[in-house]
């Protein structure tokens, strides 16, 4: 979303909270859901946590005056709330056993706009499954910034804002997360190469 559209959205929020909030959900709901899906690995959890995110956002906006609503950076603000909701969820669930993986059916099909054949579809589904599984194995402090940067598409400045850290720290977190992700995926890649040669 460009800067002009963001300003229009915050103007609507400042003038009419309910109408502006509906537009806020329409414009940024997908980014919030995608972030929560990739950090949680579950479509059902992403739905629940997304609803909690928007409930908290609406409650907060009720206490904001028009000038404060105009000053918002909506996408980063919402994703910061979503990240906090996710962290709170992790704390609440810390005594439950960890998930072992995610079914491919729980992930939206966003890999290709082309019409691949059956073999290509099977390979894409397998690649997606391995990537999602590896992403879920990342520690939360690396998973969140990687998802914000490479799945949701935030700039490093926005990642830093959501993570409440310096831009350099955000870059380091993303870099470390990607390095760990590559290491997690390398053993499978090495095994695949051995099998095919």
CNS distance restraints for C-alpha pairs under 8 A (distance, minus, plus):
assign (resid   1 and name CA) (resid   5 and name CA) 6.32 0.50 0.50
assign (resid   1 and name CA) (resid   6 and name CA) 6.66 0.50 0.50
assign (resid   2 and name CA) (resid   6 and name CA) 6.32 0.50 0.50
assign (resid   3 and name CA) (resid   7 and name CA) 6.21 0.50 0.50
assign (resid   4 and name CA) (resid   8 and name CA) 6.28 0.50 0.50
assign (resid   5 and name CA) (resid   9 and name CA) 6.18 0.50 0.50
assign (resid   6 and name CA) (resid  10 and name CA) 6.26 0.50 0.50
assign (resid   6 and name CA) (resid  73 and name CA) 7.34 0.50 0.50
assign (resid   6 and name CA) (resid  74 and name CA) 7.26 0.50 0.50
assign (resid   7 and name CA) (resid  11 and name CA) 6.09 0.50 0.50
assign (resid   7 and name CA) (resid  70 and name CA) 7.34 0.50 0.50
assign (resid   8 and name CA) (resid  12 and name CA) 6.29 0.50 0.50
assign (resid   9 and name CA) (resid  13 and name CA) 6.27 0.50 0.50
assign (resid   9 and name CA) (resid  20 and name CA) 6.69 0.50 0.50
assign (resid   9 and name CA) (resid  23 and name CA) 7.23 0.50 0.50
assign (resid   9 and name CA) (resid  24 and name CA) 7.02 0.50 0.50
assign (resid  10 and name CA) (resid  14 and name CA) 6.05 0.50 0.50
assign (resid  10 and name CA) (resid  20 and name CA) 7.52 0.50 0.50
assign (resid  10 and name CA) (resid  69 and name CA) 6.01 0.50 0.50
assign (resid  10 and name CA) (resid  70 and name CA) 4.72 0.50 0.50
assign (resid  10 and name CA) (resid  71 and name CA) 7.35 0.50 0.50
assign (resid  10 and name CA) (resid  72 and name CA) 6.74 0.50 0.50
assign (resid  10 and name CA) (resid  74 and name CA) 7.57 0.50 0.50
assign (resid  11 and name CA) (resid  15 and name CA) 6.19 0.50 0.50
assign (resid  11 and name CA) (resid  69 and name CA) 7.73 0.50 0.50
assign (resid  11 and name CA) (resid  70 and name CA) 5.74 0.50 0.50
assign (resid  12 and name CA) (resid  16 and name CA) 5.82 0.50 0.50
assign (resid  12 and name CA) (resid  17 and name CA) 7.38 0.50 0.50
assign (resid  12 and name CA) (resid  19 and name CA) 7.14 0.50 0.50
assign (resid  12 and name CA) (resid  20 and name CA) 4.87 0.50 0.50
assign (resid  13 and name CA) (resid  17 and name CA) 4.87 0.50 0.50
assign (resid  13 and name CA) (resid  18 and name CA) 7.64 0.50 0.50
assign (resid  13 and name CA) (resid  19 and name CA) 7.17 0.50 0.50
assign (resid  13 and name CA) (resid  20 and name CA) 4.11 0.50 0.50
assign (resid  13 and name CA) (resid  21 and name CA) 6.41 0.50 0.50
assign (resid  13 and name CA) (resid  66 and name CA) 7.58 0.50 0.50
assign (resid  13 and name CA) (resid  69 and name CA) 6.23 0.50 0.50
assign (resid  13 and name CA) (resid  70 and name CA) 7.23 0.50 0.50
assign (resid  14 and name CA) (resid  20 and name CA) 7.65 0.50 0.50
assign (resid  14 and name CA) (resid  65 and name CA) 7.44 0.50 0.50
assign (resid  14 and name CA) (resid  66 and name CA) 4.26 0.50 0.50
assign (resid  14 and name CA) (resid  67 and name CA) 6.85 0.50 0.50
assign (resid  14 and name CA) (resid  68 and name CA) 8.00 0.50 0.50
assign (resid  14 and name CA) (resid  69 and name CA) 5.32 0.50 0.50
assign (resid  14 and name CA) (resid  70 and name CA) 5.79 0.50 0.50
assign (resid  15 and name CA) (resid  20 and name CA) 7.80 0.50 0.50
assign (resid  15 and name CA) (resid  66 and name CA) 6.87 0.50 0.50
assign (resid  16 and name CA) (resid  20 and name CA) 5.74 0.50 0.50
assign (resid  17 and name CA) (resid  21 and name CA) 5.75 0.50 0.50
assign (resid  17 and name CA) (resid  61 and name CA) 7.55 0.50 0.50
assign (resid  17 and name CA) (resid  62 and name CA) 7.52 0.50 0.50
assign (resid  18 and name CA) (resid  22 and name CA) 6.30 0.50 0.50
assign (resid  19 and name CA) (resid  23 and name CA) 6.49 0.50 0.50
assign (resid  20 and name CA) (resid  24 and name CA) 6.07 0.50 0.50
assign (resid  21 and name CA) (resid  25 and name CA) 6.20 0.50 0.50
assign (resid  21 and name CA) (resid  58 and name CA) 7.18 0.50 0.50
assign (resid  22 and name CA) (resid  26 and name CA) 6.24 0.50 0.50
assign (resid  23 and name CA) (resid  27 and name CA) 6.02 0.50 0.50
assign (resid  24 and name CA) (resid  28 and name CA) 5.89 0.50 0.50
assign (resid  24 and name CA) (resid  29 and name CA) 7.43 0.50 0.50
assign (resid  24 and name CA) (resid  74 and name CA) 7.59 0.50 0.50
assign (resid  25 and name CA) (resid  29 and name CA) 4.72 0.50 0.50
assign (resid  25 and name CA) (resid  54 and name CA) 7.62 0.50 0.50
assign (resid  26 and name CA) (resid  30 and name CA) 7.87 0.50 0.50
assign (resid  28 and name CA) (resid  32 and name CA) 6.43 0.50 0.50
assign (resid  28 and name CA) (resid  75 and name CA) 6.34 0.50 0.50
assign (resid  28 and name CA) (resid  78 and name CA) 7.96 0.50 0.50
assign (resid  29 and name CA) (resid  33 and name CA) 6.16 0.50 0.50
assign (resid  30 and name CA) (resid  34 and name CA) 5.97 0.50 0.50
assign (resid  31 and name CA) (resid  35 and name CA) 6.10 0.50 0.50
assign (resid  31 and name CA) (resid  79 and name CA) 7.99 0.50 0.50
assign (resid  31 and name CA) (resid 152 and name CA) 5.84 0.50 0.50
assign (resid  32 and name CA) (resid  36 and name CA) 6.22 0.50 0.50
assign (resid  32 and name CA) (resid  50 and name CA) 6.52 0.50 0.50
assign (resid  32 and name CA) (resid  78 and name CA) 7.20 0.50 0.50
assign (resid  32 and name CA) (resid  79 and name CA) 6.14 0.50 0.50
assign (resid  32 and name CA) (resid  82 and name CA) 6.70 0.50 0.50
assign (resid  33 and name CA) (resid  37 and name CA) 5.93 0.50 0.50
assign (resid  33 and name CA) (resid  46 and name CA) 5.88 0.50 0.50
assign (resid  33 and name CA) (resid  47 and name CA) 6.85 0.50 0.50
assign (resid  33 and name CA) (resid  50 and name CA) 5.94 0.50 0.50
assign (resid  34 and name CA) (resid  38 and name CA) 6.16 0.50 0.50
assign (resid  34 and name CA) (resid  46 and name CA) 7.84 0.50 0.50
assign (resid  34 and name CA) (resid 151 and name CA) 7.43 0.50 0.50
assign (resid  34 and name CA) (resid 152 and name CA) 6.66 0.50 0.50
assign (resid  35 and name CA) (resid  39 and name CA) 6.28 0.50 0.50
assign (resid  35 and name CA) (resid  79 and name CA) 7.85 0.50 0.50
assign (resid  35 and name CA) (resid 147 and name CA) 6.23 0.50 0.50
assign (resid  35 and name CA) (resid 148 and name CA) 6.52 0.50 0.50
assign (resid  35 and name CA) (resid 151 and name CA) 7.12 0.50 0.50
assign (resid  35 and name CA) (resid 152 and name CA) 6.11 0.50 0.50
assign (resid  36 and name CA) (resid  40 and name CA) 5.81 0.50 0.50
assign (resid  36 and name CA) (resid  41 and name CA) 7.87 0.50 0.50
assign (resid  36 and name CA) (resid  45 and name CA) 7.77 0.50 0.50
assign (resid  36 and name CA) (resid  46 and name CA) 4.87 0.50 0.50
assign (resid  36 and name CA) (resid  49 and name CA) 7.06 0.50 0.50
assign (resid  36 and name CA) (resid  50 and name CA) 7.05 0.50 0.50
assign (resid  36 and name CA) (resid  82 and name CA) 7.18 0.50 0.50
assign (resid  36 and name CA) (resid  86 and name CA) 7.30 0.50 0.50
assign (resid  37 and name CA) (resid  41 and name CA) 5.27 0.50 0.50
assign (resid  37 and name CA) (resid  42 and name CA) 5.72 0.50 0.50
assign (resid  37 and name CA) (resid  43 and name CA) 5.77 0.50 0.50
assign (resid  37 and name CA) (resid  45 and name CA) 7.38 0.50 0.50
assign (resid  37 and name CA) (resid  46 and name CA) 4.84 0.50 0.50
assign (resid  37 and name CA) (resid 107 and name CA) 7.83 0.50 0.50
assign (resid  38 and name CA) (resid  42 and name CA) 7.82 0.50 0.50
assign (resid  38 and name CA) (resid 132 and name CA) 7.34 0.50 0.50
assign (resid  38 and name CA) (resid 135 and name CA) 7.61 0.50 0.50
assign (resid  38 and name CA) (resid 136 and name CA) 7.73 0.50 0.50
assign (resid  38 and name CA) (resid 147 and name CA) 6.54 0.50 0.50
assign (resid  38 and name CA) (resid 151 and name CA) 7.84 0.50 0.50
assign (resid  39 and name CA) (resid  86 and name CA) 7.98 0.50 0.50
assign (resid  39 and name CA) (resid 135 and name CA) 7.75 0.50 0.50
assign (resid  39 and name CA) (resid 136 and name CA) 6.76 0.50 0.50
assign (resid  39 and name CA) (resid 140 and name CA) 7.74 0.50 0.50
assign (resid  39 and name CA) (resid 143 and name CA) 6.43 0.50 0.50
assign (resid  39 and name CA) (resid 144 and name CA) 6.27 0.50 0.50
assign (resid  39 and name CA) (resid 147 and name CA) 6.96 0.50 0.50
assign (resid  40 and name CA) (resid  45 and name CA) 6.75 0.50 0.50
assign (resid  40 and name CA) (resid  46 and name CA) 6.73 0.50 0.50
assign (resid  40 and name CA) (resid  86 and name CA) 7.92 0.50 0.50
assign (resid  40 and name CA) (resid 136 and name CA) 7.29 0.50 0.50
assign (resid  41 and name CA) (resid  45 and name CA) 7.94 0.50 0.50
assign (resid  41 and name CA) (resid  46 and name CA) 7.93 0.50 0.50
assign (resid  41 and name CA) (resid 101 and name CA) 7.57 0.50 0.50
assign (resid  41 and name CA) (resid 102 and name CA) 5.95 0.50 0.50
assign (resid  41 and name CA) (resid 106 and name CA) 7.86 0.50 0.50
assign (resid  41 and name CA) (resid 132 and name CA) 7.21 0.50 0.50
assign (resid  41 and name CA) (resid 136 and name CA) 6.56 0.50 0.50
assign (resid  42 and name CA) (resid  46 and name CA) 6.05 0.50 0.50
assign (resid  42 and name CA) (resid 102 and name CA) 6.85 0.50 0.50
assign (resid  42 and name CA) (resid 106 and name CA) 6.33 0.50 0.50
assign (resid  42 and name CA) (resid 107 and name CA) 7.96 0.50 0.50
assign (resid  43 and name CA) (resid  47 and name CA) 6.17 0.50 0.50
assign (resid  43 and name CA) (resid 106 and name CA) 5.54 0.50 0.50
assign (resid  43 and name CA) (resid 107 and name CA) 7.12 0.50 0.50
assign (resid  44 and name CA) (resid  48 and name CA) 6.32 0.50 0.50
assign (resid  45 and name CA) (resid  49 and name CA) 5.88 0.50 0.50
assign (resid  46 and name CA) (resid  50 and name CA) 5.74 0.50 0.50
assign (resid  47 and name CA) (resid  51 and name CA) 6.23 0.50 0.50
assign (resid  48 and name CA) (resid  52 and name CA) 6.36 0.50 0.50
assign (resid  49 and name CA) (resid  53 and name CA) 6.05 0.50 0.50
assign (resid  49 and name CA) (resid  82 and name CA) 7.45 0.50 0.50
assign (resid  49 and name CA) (resid  85 and name CA) 6.71 0.50 0.50
assign (resid  49 and name CA) (resid  86 and name CA) 7.09 0.50 0.50
assign (resid  50 and name CA) (resid  54 and name CA) 6.28 0.50 0.50
assign (resid  50 and name CA) (resid  82 and name CA) 7.06 0.50 0.50
assign (resid  51 and name CA) (resid  55 and name CA) 6.07 0.50 0.50
assign (resid  52 and name CA) (resid  56 and name CA) 6.13 0.50 0.50
assign (resid  52 and name CA) (resid  85 and name CA) 7.26 0.50 0.50
assign (resid  53 and name CA) (resid  57 and name CA) 6.14 0.50 0.50
assign (resid  53 and name CA) (resid  78 and name CA) 7.42 0.50 0.50
assign (resid  53 and name CA) (resid  81 and name CA) 6.04 0.50 0.50
assign (resid  53 and name CA) (resid  82 and name CA) 5.30 0.50 0.50
assign (resid  53 and name CA) (resid  85 and name CA) 6.41 0.50 0.50
assign (resid  54 and name CA) (resid  58 and name CA) 6.01 0.50 0.50
assign (resid  54 and name CA) (resid  78 and name CA) 7.84 0.50 0.50
assign (resid  55 and name CA) (resid  59 and name CA) 6.16 0.50 0.50
assign (resid  56 and name CA) (resid  60 and name CA) 6.09 0.50 0.50
assign (resid  56 and name CA) (resid  81 and name CA) 7.58 0.50 0.50
assign (resid  57 and name CA) (resid  61 and name CA) 6.09 0.50 0.50
assign (resid  57 and name CA) (resid  78 and name CA) 6.97 0.50 0.50
assign (resid  57 and name CA) (resid  81 and name CA) 7.20 0.50 0.50
assign (resid  58 and name CA) (resid  62 and name CA) 6.29 0.50 0.50
assign (resid  59 and name CA) (resid  63 and name CA) 7.08 0.50 0.50
assign (resid  60 and name CA) (resid  64 and name CA) 6.65 0.50 0.50
assign (resid  61 and name CA) (resid  65 and name CA) 7.92 0.50 0.50
assign (resid  61 and name CA) (resid  69 and name CA) 7.18 0.50 0.50
assign (resid  64 and name CA) (resid  68 and name CA) 5.77 0.50 0.50
assign (resid  64 and name CA) (resid  69 and name CA) 6.22 0.50 0.50
assign (resid  65 and name CA) (resid  69 and name CA) 6.34 0.50 0.50
assign (resid  66 and name CA) (resid  70 and name CA) 6.22 0.50 0.50
assign (resid  67 and name CA) (resid  71 and name CA) 6.32 0.50 0.50
assign (resid  68 and name CA) (resid  72 and name CA) 6.58 0.50 0.50
assign (resid  72 and name CA) (resid  77 and name CA) 7.08 0.50 0.50
assign (resid  73 and name CA) (resid  77 and name CA) 5.90 0.50 0.50
assign (resid  74 and name CA) (resid  78 and name CA) 5.94 0.50 0.50
assign (resid  75 and name CA) (resid  79 and name CA) 6.14 0.50 0.50
assign (resid  76 and name CA) (resid  80 and name CA) 6.03 0.50 0.50
assign (resid  76 and name CA) (resid 158 and name CA) 5.86 0.50 0.50
assign (resid  76 and name CA) (resid 159 and name CA) 7.71 0.50 0.50
assign (resid  76 and name CA) (resid 161 and name CA) 6.76 0.50 0.50
assign (resid  76 and name CA) (resid 162 and name CA) 5.87 0.50 0.50
assign (resid  77 and name CA) (resid  81 and name CA) 6.42 0.50 0.50
assign (resid  77 and name CA) (resid 162 and name CA) 6.98 0.50 0.50
assign (resid  78 and name CA) (resid  82 and name CA) 6.16 0.50 0.50
assign (resid  79 and name CA) (resid  83 and name CA) 5.96 0.50 0.50
assign (resid  79 and name CA) (resid 162 and name CA) 6.27 0.50 0.50
assign (resid  80 and name CA) (resid  84 and name CA) 6.24 0.50 0.50
assign (resid  80 and name CA) (resid 161 and name CA) 7.54 0.50 0.50
assign (resid  80 and name CA) (resid 162 and name CA) 4.30 0.50 0.50
assign (resid  80 and name CA) (resid 163 and name CA) 6.90 0.50 0.50
assign (resid  81 and name CA) (resid  85 and name CA) 6.12 0.50 0.50
assign (resid  82 and name CA) (resid  86 and name CA) 6.08 0.50 0.50
assign (resid  83 and name CA) (resid  87 and name CA) 6.18 0.50 0.50
assign (resid  83 and name CA) (resid 144 and name CA) 7.49 0.50 0.50
assign (resid  83 and name CA) (resid 162 and name CA) 7.36 0.50 0.50
assign (resid  83 and name CA) (resid 163 and name CA) 7.86 0.50 0.50
assign (resid  84 and name CA) (resid  88 and name CA) 6.10 0.50 0.50
assign (resid  85 and name CA) (resid  89 and name CA) 6.10 0.50 0.50
assign (resid  86 and name CA) (resid  90 and name CA) 6.22 0.50 0.50
assign (resid  87 and name CA) (resid  91 and name CA) 6.32 0.50 0.50
assign (resid  88 and name CA) (resid  92 and name CA) 6.22 0.50 0.50
assign (resid  89 and name CA) (resid  93 and name CA) 6.09 0.50 0.50
assign (resid  90 and name CA) (resid  94 and name CA) 5.68 0.50 0.50
assign (resid 100 and name CA) (resid 133 and name CA) 7.75 0.50 0.50
assign (resid 101 and name CA) (resid 132 and name CA) 7.77 0.50 0.50
assign (resid 101 and name CA) (resid 133 and name CA) 5.21 0.50 0.50
assign (resid 101 and name CA) (resid 136 and name CA) 7.35 0.50 0.50
assign (resid 102 and name CA) (resid 106 and name CA) 6.77 0.50 0.50
assign (resid 102 and name CA) (resid 129 and name CA) 7.21 0.50 0.50
assign (resid 102 and name CA) (resid 132 and name CA) 7.13 0.50 0.50
assign (resid 102 and name CA) (resid 133 and name CA) 6.48 0.50 0.50
assign (resid 103 and name CA) (resid 107 and name CA) 7.45 0.50 0.50
assign (resid 103 and name CA) (resid 129 and name CA) 7.15 0.50 0.50
assign (resid 104 and name CA) (resid 125 and name CA) 6.68 0.50 0.50
assign (resid 104 and name CA) (resid 128 and name CA) 7.37 0.50 0.50
assign (resid 104 and name CA) (resid 129 and name CA) 5.78 0.50 0.50
assign (resid 111 and name CA) (resid 124 and name CA) 7.40 0.50 0.50
assign (resid 116 and name CA) (resid 120 and name CA) 5.58 0.50 0.50
assign (resid 116 and name CA) (resid 121 and name CA) 6.00 0.50 0.50
assign (resid 117 and name CA) (resid 121 and name CA) 6.07 0.50 0.50
assign (resid 118 and name CA) (resid 122 and name CA) 6.14 0.50 0.50
assign (resid 119 and name CA) (resid 123 and name CA) 6.24 0.50 0.50
assign (resid 120 and name CA) (resid 124 and name CA) 6.06 0.50 0.50
assign (resid 121 and name CA) (resid 125 and name CA) 6.07 0.50 0.50
assign (resid 122 and name CA) (resid 126 and name CA) 6.16 0.50 0.50
assign (resid 123 and name CA) (resid 127 and name CA) 6.10 0.50 0.50
assign (resid 124 and name CA) (resid 128 and name CA) 6.02 0.50 0.50
assign (resid 125 and name CA) (resid 129 and name CA) 6.06 0.50 0.50
assign (resid 126 and name CA) (resid 130 and name CA) 6.19 0.50 0.50
assign (resid 127 and name CA) (resid 131 and name CA) 6.11 0.50 0.50
assign (resid 128 and name CA) (resid 132 and name CA) 6.00 0.50 0.50
assign (resid 129 and name CA) (resid 133 and name CA) 5.99 0.50 0.50
assign (resid 130 and name CA) (resid 134 and name CA) 6.02 0.50 0.50
assign (resid 130 and name CA) (resid 185 and name CA) 7.57 0.50 0.50
assign (resid 131 and name CA) (resid 135 and name CA) 5.99 0.50 0.50
assign (resid 131 and name CA) (resid 185 and name CA) 7.51 0.50 0.50
assign (resid 132 and name CA) (resid 136 and name CA) 6.22 0.50 0.50
assign (resid 133 and name CA) (resid 137 and name CA) 6.49 0.50 0.50
assign (resid 134 and name CA) (resid 138 and name CA) 6.75 0.50 0.50
assign (resid 134 and name CA) (resid 181 and name CA) 6.33 0.50 0.50
assign (resid 134 and name CA) (resid 184 and name CA) 6.06 0.50 0.50
assign (resid 134 and name CA) (resid 185 and name CA) 6.72 0.50 0.50
assign (resid 135 and name CA) (resid 143 and name CA) 6.55 0.50 0.50
assign (resid 135 and name CA) (resid 181 and name CA) 6.60 0.50 0.50
assign (resid 136 and name CA) (resid 143 and name CA) 7.38 0.50 0.50
assign (resid 138 and name CA) (resid 142 and name CA) 6.22 0.50 0.50
assign (resid 138 and name CA) (resid 143 and name CA) 5.41 0.50 0.50
assign (resid 138 and name CA) (resid 177 and name CA) 7.03 0.50 0.50
assign (resid 138 and name CA) (resid 180 and name CA) 7.13 0.50 0.50
assign (resid 138 and name CA) (resid 181 and name CA) 6.91 0.50 0.50
assign (resid 139 and name CA) (resid 143 and name CA) 5.98 0.50 0.50
assign (resid 140 and name CA) (resid 144 and name CA) 5.93 0.50 0.50
assign (resid 141 and name CA) (resid 145 and name CA) 7.19 0.50 0.50
assign (resid 141 and name CA) (resid 173 and name CA) 7.44 0.50 0.50
assign (resid 142 and name CA) (resid 146 and name CA) 6.29 0.50 0.50
assign (resid 142 and name CA) (resid 173 and name CA) 5.73 0.50 0.50
assign (resid 142 and name CA) (resid 174 and name CA) 6.46 0.50 0.50
assign (resid 142 and name CA) (resid 176 and name CA) 6.89 0.50 0.50
assign (resid 142 and name CA) (resid 177 and name CA) 4.60 0.50 0.50
assign (resid 143 and name CA) (resid 147 and name CA) 6.07 0.50 0.50
assign (resid 143 and name CA) (resid 177 and name CA) 6.38 0.50 0.50
assign (resid 144 and name CA) (resid 148 and name CA) 6.10 0.50 0.50
assign (resid 145 and name CA) (resid 149 and name CA) 6.04 0.50 0.50
assign (resid 145 and name CA) (resid 159 and name CA) 6.43 0.50 0.50
assign (resid 145 and name CA) (resid 163 and name CA) 7.56 0.50 0.50
assign (resid 145 and name CA) (resid 170 and name CA) 6.93 0.50 0.50
assign (resid 145 and name CA) (resid 173 and name CA) 6.41 0.50 0.50
assign (resid 145 and name CA) (resid 174 and name CA) 5.45 0.50 0.50
assign (resid 145 and name CA) (resid 177 and name CA) 7.74 0.50 0.50
assign (resid 146 and name CA) (resid 150 and name CA) 5.73 0.50 0.50
assign (resid 146 and name CA) (resid 151 and name CA) 7.37 0.50 0.50
assign (resid 146 and name CA) (resid 173 and name CA) 7.69 0.50 0.50
assign (resid 146 and name CA) (resid 174 and name CA) 5.02 0.50 0.50
assign (resid 146 and name CA) (resid 177 and name CA) 6.16 0.50 0.50
assign (resid 146 and name CA) (resid 178 and name CA) 6.90 0.50 0.50
assign (resid 147 and name CA) (resid 151 and name CA) 4.81 0.50 0.50
assign (resid 147 and name CA) (resid 152 and name CA) 6.21 0.50 0.50
assign (resid 148 and name CA) (resid 152 and name CA) 4.98 0.50 0.50
assign (resid 148 and name CA) (resid 153 and name CA) 6.20 0.50 0.50
assign (resid 148 and name CA) (resid 154 and name CA) 5.75 0.50 0.50
assign (resid 148 and name CA) (resid 159 and name CA) 6.27 0.50 0.50
assign (resid 149 and name CA) (resid 153 and name CA) 4.87 0.50 0.50
assign (resid 149 and name CA) (resid 154 and name CA) 4.87 0.50 0.50
assign (resid 149 and name CA) (resid 155 and name CA) 6.40 0.50 0.50
assign (resid 149 and name CA) (resid 156 and name CA) 6.91 0.50 0.50
assign (resid 149 and name CA) (resid 159 and name CA) 6.62 0.50 0.50
assign (resid 149 and name CA) (resid 174 and name CA) 7.39 0.50 0.50
assign (resid 150 and name CA) (resid 154 and name CA) 7.49 0.50 0.50
assign (resid 154 and name CA) (resid 158 and name CA) 5.70 0.50 0.50
assign (resid 154 and name CA) (resid 159 and name CA) 6.09 0.50 0.50
assign (resid 155 and name CA) (resid 159 and name CA) 6.21 0.50 0.50
assign (resid 156 and name CA) (resid 160 and name CA) 6.07 0.50 0.50
assign (resid 156 and name CA) (resid 167 and name CA) 6.14 0.50 0.50
assign (resid 156 and name CA) (resid 170 and name CA) 6.41 0.50 0.50
assign (resid 156 and name CA) (resid 171 and name CA) 6.42 0.50 0.50
assign (resid 157 and name CA) (resid 161 and name CA) 6.24 0.50 0.50
assign (resid 157 and name CA) (resid 167 and name CA) 5.65 0.50 0.50
assign (resid 157 and name CA) (resid 170 and name CA) 7.99 0.50 0.50
assign (resid 158 and name CA) (resid 162 and name CA) 6.16 0.50 0.50
assign (resid 159 and name CA) (resid 163 and name CA) 5.99 0.50 0.50
assign (resid 159 and name CA) (resid 167 and name CA) 7.68 0.50 0.50
assign (resid 159 and name CA) (resid 170 and name CA) 6.25 0.50 0.50
assign (resid 160 and name CA) (resid 164 and name CA) 5.60 0.50 0.50
assign (resid 160 and name CA) (resid 165 and name CA) 5.04 0.50 0.50
assign (resid 160 and name CA) (resid 166 and name CA) 5.68 0.50 0.50
assign (resid 160 and name CA) (resid 167 and name CA) 5.10 0.50 0.50
assign (resid 160 and name CA) (resid 169 and name CA) 7.42 0.50 0.50
assign (resid 160 and name CA) (resid 170 and name CA) 5.16 0.50 0.50
assign (resid 161 and name CA) (resid 165 and name CA) 6.57 0.50 0.50
assign (resid 161 and name CA) (resid 166 and name CA) 7.94 0.50 0.50
assign (resid 163 and name CA) (resid 170 and name CA) 7.41 0.50 0.50
assign (resid 165 and name CA) (resid 169 and name CA) 6.29 0.50 0.50
assign (resid 165 and name CA) (resid 170 and name CA) 6.67 0.50 0.50
assign (resid 166 and name CA) (resid 170 and name CA) 6.38 0.50 0.50
assign (resid 167 and name CA) (resid 171 and name CA) 6.23 0.50 0.50
assign (resid 168 and name CA) (resid 172 and name CA) 6.19 0.50 0.50
assign (resid 169 and name CA) (resid 173 and name CA) 6.11 0.50 0.50
assign (resid 170 and name CA) (resid 174 and name CA) 6.22 0.50 0.50
assign (resid 171 and name CA) (resid 175 and name CA) 6.05 0.50 0.50
assign (resid 172 and name CA) (resid 176 and name CA) 6.02 0.50 0.50
assign (resid 173 and name CA) (resid 177 and name CA) 6.02 0.50 0.50
assign (resid 174 and name CA) (resid 178 and name CA) 6.11 0.50 0.50
assign (resid 175 and name CA) (resid 179 and name CA) 6.15 0.50 0.50
assign (resid 176 and name CA) (resid 180 and name CA) 6.16 0.50 0.50
assign (resid 177 and name CA) (resid 181 and name CA) 6.05 0.50 0.50
assign (resid 178 and name CA) (resid 182 and name CA) 6.10 0.50 0.50
assign (resid 179 and name CA) (resid 183 and name CA) 6.33 0.50 0.50
assign (resid 180 and name CA) (resid 184 and name CA) 6.16 0.50 0.50
assign (resid 181 and name CA) (resid 185 and name CA) 6.23 0.50 0.50
assign (resid 182 and name CA) (resid 186 and name CA) 5.91 0.50 0.50
assign (resid 183 and name CA) (resid 187 and name CA) 7.29 0.50 0.50
assign (resid 184 and name CA) (resid 188 and name CA) 7.97 0.50 0.50
assign (resid 185 and name CA) (resid 189 and name CA) 6.32 0.50 0.50
assign (resid 186 and name CA) (resid 190 and name CA) 5.98 0.50 0.50
assign (resid 187 and name CA) (resid 191 and name CA) 6.17 0.50 0.50
assign (resid 188 and name CA) (resid 192 and name CA) 6.06 0.50 0.50
assign (resid 189 and name CA) (resid 193 and name CA) 6.16 0.50 0.50
assign (resid 190 and name CA) (resid 194 and name CA) 6.25 0.50 0.50
assign (resid 191 and name CA) (resid 195 and name CA) 6.24 0.50 0.50
assign (resid 192 and name CA) (resid 196 and name CA) 6.22 0.50 0.50
assign (resid 193 and name CA) (resid 197 and name CA) 6.15 0.50 0.50
